[in-house]
Amino acid sequence: FSIAWMEDSDAGKFASETIKTQVQRVTKRTTKSHVTTFGDLKIESETIGNFESANPFVGAELADSEVGAYNARDIPLHTAYWQYAHTTCPKAKAAAWNKLQTIVENRKADEALFTAVKNRACEGLHGCTEEMTHSRMTLKDNTCHRALINAVHEACPRREAHNTGGW
């Protein structure tokens, strides 16, 4: 959402565009993450100019947000690969390789866990696991979603000290 939001803000109509309009437009553009609205929604009718300043690059061609965009969950994997690929010292390269392999193995374990959860939840329901894997749904119950996230966060292992845990 952030890159799409920043690009939209660069081209924004600060005096007339409302926050609600901007959120709706940017949500449609966002394909690599789930957009969630939260907080005080009373400000939706206010113009973005009340919160964002005019950008000197308004009207400039927007960058392609798909180029170099990664799923947030993949950042540790891409970072570890980059470190491995760009390290020249043999000892450091071996350490970087080990870290990369640890991340790959942890991802496999996470995928196996969540595949098992999907299989159990969809037991006996034709096409359910496929739909659960590939569909995107609008969040309708923030309280339920928060409870689920907290349960996953508490029950699932934290793979790295700087990761939030939960998957």
ZIFEN-V436849 format. One record per residue. N is the residue number from 1. RES is the residue in one small letter. PHI is phi as a letter, one per 30 degrees, with the letter a starting at -180 (999 if undefined). PSI is psi in whole degrees, 0 to 359 (* if undefined). OMEGA is omega in whole degrees, 0 to 359 (999 if undefined). Layout:
N&RES&PHI&PSI&OMEGA, N&RES&PHI&PSI&OMEGA
//
This chain:
1&f&999&323&189, 2&s&d&315&182, 3&i&d&319&178, 4&a&d&320&179, 5&w&d&316&181, 6&m&d&318&178, 7&e&d&318&179, 8&d&d&321&179, 9&s&d&323&179, 10&d&d&327&182, 11&a&c&9&188, 12&g&d&158&174, 13&k&c&91&190, 14&f&d&330&184, 15&a&d&338&187, 16&s&b&335&184, 17&e&d&132&180, 18&t&d&162&177, 19&i&d&319&181, 20&k&e&314&179, 21&t&d&315&180, 22&q&d&315&180, 23&v&d&317&180, 24&q&d&314&181, 25&r&d&315&182, 26&v&d&325&177, 27&t&d&320&178, 28&k&d&326&181, 29&r&d&339&188, 30&t&d&120&182, 31&t&b&350&185, 32&k&c&2&178, 33&s&a&167&178, 34&h&c&127&180, 35&v&d&131&179, 36&t&b&133&176, 37&t&c&133&180, 38&f&a&173&178, 39&g&j&199&183, 40&d&d&109&183, 41&l&d&3&180, 42&k&d&341&183, 43&i&d&0&182, 44&e&e&328&184, 45&s&d&353&179, 46&e&d&154&180, 47&t&d&152&181, 48&i&d&337&178, 49&g&d&340&177, 50&n&d&344&185, 51&f&b&339&182, 52&e&b&145&179, 53&s&c&159&179, 54&a&d&141&182, 55&n&c&133&180, 56&p&d&348&182, 57&f&c&16&180, 58&v&e&133&181, 59&g&j&345&178, 60&a&d&153&180, 61&e&d&135&182, 62&l&d&144&178, 63&a&d&154&177, 64&d&d&112&184, 65&s&d&346&179, 66&e&d&333&182, 67&v&d&119&179, 68&g&i&7&179, 69&a&d&134&179, 70&y&b&149&170, 71&n&d&136&183, 72&a&e&326&180, 73&r&d&336&183, 74&d&d&354&185, 75&i&e&313&178, 76&p&e&323&179, 77&l&d&312&180, 78&h&d&321&179, 79&t&d&315&179, 80&a&d&319&179, 81&y&d&316&180, 82&w&d&316&179, 83&q&d&317&178, 84&y&d&313&184, 85&a&d&333&185, 86&h&c&6&179, 87&t&c&134&182, 88&t&c&332&180, 89&c&d&125&184, 90&p&e&320&181, 91&k&d&315&179, 92&a&d&325&179, 93&k&d&319&178, 94&a&d&319&178, 95&a&d&319&179, 96&a&d&321&178, 97&w&d&316&179, 98&n&d&318&178, 99&k&d&316&179, 100&l&d&315&180, 101&q&d&324&176, 102&t&d&316&179, 103&i&d&317&179, 104&v&d&315&180, 105&e&d&320&177, 106&n&d&321&177, 107&r&d&318&178, 108&k&d&318&179, 109&a&d&318&178, 110&d&d&314&179, 111&e&d&318&179, 112&a&d&317&179, 113&l&d&310&183, 114&f&d&334&172, 115&t&d&319&178, 116&a&d&321&178, 117&v&d&313&178, 118&k&d&314&181, 119&n&d&318&180, 120&r&d&316&181, 121&a&d&330&184, 122&c&c&11&184, 123&e&e&122&177, 124&g&i&0&181, 125&l&c&110&183, 126&h&d&127&177, 127&g&i&358&185, 128&c&d&313&183, 129&t&d&322&178, 130&e&d&315&179, 131&e&d&319&180, 132&m&d&326&181, 133&t&d&320&191, 134&h&c&350&183, 135&s&d&154&173, 136&r&b&130&182, 137&m&b&153&177, 138&t&d&133&178, 139&l&d&125&183, 140&k&c&338&184, 141&d&b&93&183, 142&n&d&324&181, 143&t&d&314&178, 144&c&d&316&180, 145&h&d&316&179, 146&r&d&318&178, 147&a&d&318&178, 148&l&d&312&179, 149&i&e&315&179, 150&n&d&320&179, 151&a&d&315&178, 152&v&d&316&180, 153&h&e&318&181, 154&e&d&326&186, 155&a&d&332&185, 156&c&c&147&186, 157&p&d&146&173, 158&r&d&120&186, 159&r&d&327&181, 160&e&b&153&182, 161&a&e&324&183, 162&h&d&355&176, 163&n&d&154&183, 164&t&d&343&183, 165&g&i&178&178, 166&g&j&342&174, 167&w&a&*&999
//
